[in-house]
């Protein structure tokens, strides 16, 4: 379960488009950061997660944030500033056993199109041509769903929602958020030419005037739909963004992704074992809350440069946002193949040890390093924009090299600090009792991950 948010130019402080997303997946599902330069392709086909389709002669430079096991991505951007995030939604339409995952559709759009409108066209054409389908879970191979998307570029953003091959789209005005439920109702800008006739034929509505996409196509009795609480998280993220209309910055979007959907006065006493699916910053607790935010991204789509603030680690409330720049800069990929079990040489797994230590006594253990984390993140933000604001024209090779150094420094420092925070916290005993069942749940997850705390 996820949350995706966007603010277009009239809602942001500097007039740019700012995008954000939490990727919510299974607790041991490693979130990978992958970067690929523009590439000439000799292969005639490309293998996506489940199916093979024709390849194009050239694919664009892309930054992908993704579950390590699948071909597609949960969120990502390309050299032109095109940035996309998706959500699982459940509809009355049947689920195909095989096809393109929503994540595959996103990567294909990023590799092959330049603008939000072009990406929307490609995704809708591929829905018709190849269909969306296949299990979307890591260990849960019975998890099937359809998809909604926020598709943004440097000038505009769209919400695209689907039900099998059918689709409907709304252009964003101001701020817009989506979660694990259909949100478009009667107001839309583009629509599949057969969608309304199909809804009338099936008896979902009586006429075109009566048509309401969400009302017609939400699968209300689906257990995933009920458990995901997408409407509540969407309401929360939308409200938080609207409070800052005209003044939204990347830092504000980061704070929205870190939100636990509780009153500020209760924040000090809050603990992850009390978390629920209502929380944008999602913490797994049991069968009722089986997902956690495994990775987060905030994209600042400036005219001449993109700054992608990524955690590369789970639980943004425990993590550090670090900058990656496009175009032409990116980040070196992990040299070592990602392991499905604990690997201290991998940033996601290294932080996961810190994260899970914190979970057992959240308030006290966060206090050990939160101030230092916040100051380090402020340092990254200051150094980034001090350099970026001096770039007023085309980015030179020298600029690229300096920005690449900023990224490398941020990731290196984050890794070093994470190791030191693990050492500090490991010397403390948990003060608060987080509950027997909660401890047993995480004991089982840690055993599966071969992670010893």
GIBEL-V56403 format. One line per field, one symbol per residue. ss: DSSP state (H for helix, E for strand, L for the rest). psi: psi as a letter, one per 30 degrees, with the letter a starting at -180 (. if undefined). burial: + if it has 16 or more other ideal C-beta (glycine too) atoms within 10 Angstrom, else -. Layout:
ss->???
psi->???
burial->???
This chain:
ss->LLEEEEELHHHELLLLEEEEEEEEEELLLLEEEEEELLEELLLLEEELLLLEEELLLEELLEEEEEELLLLLLLEEEELLLLEEEEEEELELLLLELLLELHHHHHHHHHHHLLLHHHHHHHHHHHHHHHLEELLLLLLLLLLLLEEEEEEELLLLEEEEEEELLEEEEEELLLEEEELLLLLLLLLLLEELLLHHHHHHHLLLLLLLLLLLHHHHHELLLLHHHHHHLHHHHHHHHHHHHHLLLLLELHHHHHHHHLLLLLLHHHHHHLLHHHLLLLLLLLLLLELLELEEEEEEEEEEELLLLEEEEELLLLLHHHLLLEEEEELLLLLLLLLLLLLLLLLLLLHHHHHHHHHHHHHLLHHHHHHHHHHHHHHHHHHHHHHHHHHHLLLLLLLLHHHHHHHHHHHHHHHHHHHHHHHHHHHHHHLLLLLLLLLHHHHHHHHHHHHHHLLLL
psi->klkklkkaefflegglkkklkkjjakegjkjkkkkklkkkkfkflkjaeflklkllfkklkkkkklkfflealelllafffkkkllkklklfllkkfkakleeeeeeeeefflfleeeeeeeeeefeeeflkllkgldfjggjklaklkkjlaffllkkkkljcfllkkkkkjclkllahkkfkcfjlelkkffeeeeeeefgflfleffkjeeeefkiegkeeeeffheeeeeeeeeeeeffgkfgkleeeeeeefgkghlkeffeefkkffgllffkejkkkeaffiflljfllkjkjilefkkjjjkeglliffflkkkkkkllgdakklkfkkkkflkjffkeeeeeeeeefeeffieeeeefefeeeeeeeeeeeeeeefeeeffjfakkleeeeeeeeeeeeeeeeeeeeeeeeeeeeefflkkekjgkeeeeeefeeeeeefhjk.
burial->+++++++++-++---+++++++++++++++++++++---------+-++++---+---++++++++++-++++++++++++++++++++++++-++--+++++++++++++++-++++++-+++-++--+++++++++-----+++++++++++-+++++++++++++++++-+++++++++++---+--++--++-+++---++-----+-++-++++----++-++++++++-+++-++--+---+++-++++++++++--------++++++-+++++++++---++++++++++++++--+++++++++++++++++++++++++++--+-----+-++--+++++++++++++++++--+--++---+--++--++--+--++------+---++-+++-++--++--+--++--++--+----+---+---+--++--++--+-+--
